[in-house]
Amino acid sequence: MAPNVGLGTQGPVQRGWGLWLTSVLGVIIAALFVGARLVQRFVKRSGLGMDDYMIIVALISSGLLSLTECQAVVYGYGRHWTSLDPHTRVIARKWFYGANIVYKVVLMFNKIAVVCLYYRIFAVSTRHFRIACHVMNAWVVASGMAFIIATVFQCTPVAAFWDRSIPGFKCFKNEPWWISYATVQITTDFMLLAMPIPQILRLSMTKAEKLGICLVFGTGAFVTFASIYRATTIAASASDPDPTWGPIPATIWSVIEANAGIVCACLPMLRGPFVRLF
C-alpha cells in the first residue's frame, strides 16, 4: 500500500495536487478528442489510416504518462525531499524516471501522427511534399529515439537516477539536458506548423475558407506555446536542489504539452462537426 505522503491532507507541505489533477484531466480530455476523431472516421466511412493508429499509440502512452506521474505524486513528488524517508524517495524517483521516458514517447508518436495526417491529406498534391513528409518523419523518429535512449541511460549506472547512494555514479546535468530536448521539440513544432501552409494556399477555395483551415491547423501553435513556456521553467526547476519539489512546475507543463498535442492533432478531422455545432 502506498504511504500517505503525496495526496494526504495532513503532514508536510506539498504541491503535488496540481500535477496529479493535470495528469488525470489531461488524458481524459485527450481520450475524448481521440474518441470523437475515430467516431468521425466511422461516420464518414473513410477508414483508419496510419495517422489514426499513431494517435492511438500516443494516447496509450499518455495514459502511461498519467499513471507514472500520479504514482510519483502518491509516493512523494510535490513534497520536500527532506520530508520523505529513504525508501519512499527511491520509489518516487523510480516512478518519475518512468514518466521522463514515457513523456518523450508521447511527443514522438504525436508528431508522427501529425506528419502522417499531412501525408494523407496533401500527399496527392506534389512529389516534393511527399518527400518532405518522409524526411520530417525520419527526423522525428531519429531525434525522438535518440532522446528516449539518452533518457534511459542518463545515469551510470541507471539505478543512480533513483538511488544516489551508489558510489561513483554519473548523471547528466539537468539544465543543459532539459534545454537541449526542449530546443529540439520547439524547433520541430515550428516546422510542423509551417509544413501545410503552402499546400493550403494552393487549394481552390475562397480566402476565408483557406484562413479557416489555416486556423484549424494553427491550433498546434498552443502546443508550441506550451513547449516554450515549459522551457522558461526549466532553469528554476533544474537549479532547485530539492528533486521532489523543484521539478513540479516544468512537469505540469510537460503533461499539458503532451495532451494538448494529441487534442490539436485531432482538430482537423473534427472541423466539420464543430462547424455544424456552432
Sequence and secondary structure as in RCSB ss.txt:
>XXXX:A:sequence
MAPNVGLGTQGPVQRGWGLWLTSVLGVIIAALFVGARLVQRFVKRSGLGMDDYMIIVALISSGLLSLTECQAVVY
GYGRHWTSLDPHTRVIARKWFYGANIVYKVVLMFNKIAVVCLYYRIFAVSTRHFRIACHVMNAWVVASGMAFIIA
TVFQCTPVAAFWDRSIPGFKCFKNEPWWISYATVQITTDFMLLAMPIPQILRLSMTKAEKLGICLVFGTGAFVTF
ASIYRATTIAASASDPDPTWGPIPATIWSVIEANAGIVCACLPMLRGPFVRLF
>XXXX:A:secstr
   TTSS SSSS B HHHHHHHHHHHHHHHHHHHHHHHHHHHHHT    HHHHHHHHHHHHHHHHHHHHHHHHHT
TTTB GGGS HHHHHHHHHHHHHHHHHHHHHHHHHHHHHHHHHHHHHTTT HHHHHHHHHHHHHHHHHHHHHHHH
HHTSEESGGGGT TTSTT EE  HHHHHHHHHHHHHHHHHHHHHTTHHHHHTSSS HHHHHHHHHHHHTTHHHHH
HHHHHHHHHHHHHH S TTTTTHHHHHHHHHHHHHHHHHHHGGGGHHHHHHH 
